[in-house]
Amino acid sequence: MKLHDRQLRDIYVDLLIEAAKKHPNLVIVEADLMKAAKTTGFAEVFPERTINVGVAEANMIGVAAGLSNMG
């Protein structure tokens, strides 16, 4: 399959998984859009590194800031 035959969301999640294998501190923070963004694939491989805050985008920013602060 050629790269241009794939959806950008599929490429995005594949690259996230690849990056997470190299960087153990990488996590994703979602706002209830896993199906739309197709990041369910990441959650299947790294369930402990997937945080879904629900429909709470403002809260998601705080969670991401806290995670970043902790390294």
C-alpha angles and dihedrals in degrees: 000000000000121000093243090056091064128082116249090238091059092050090047094055093044090053091046091054091047091050092046091055089058097039114047093190094060114114133165124228115204134190098210094290101110095119094046094046091039091229089136085097089062091048090053092054098036109022092157090056097051120090119188110190094182122227092341110108094164090053089049090061090054092048092049091048091050092048091049091049091053092049 
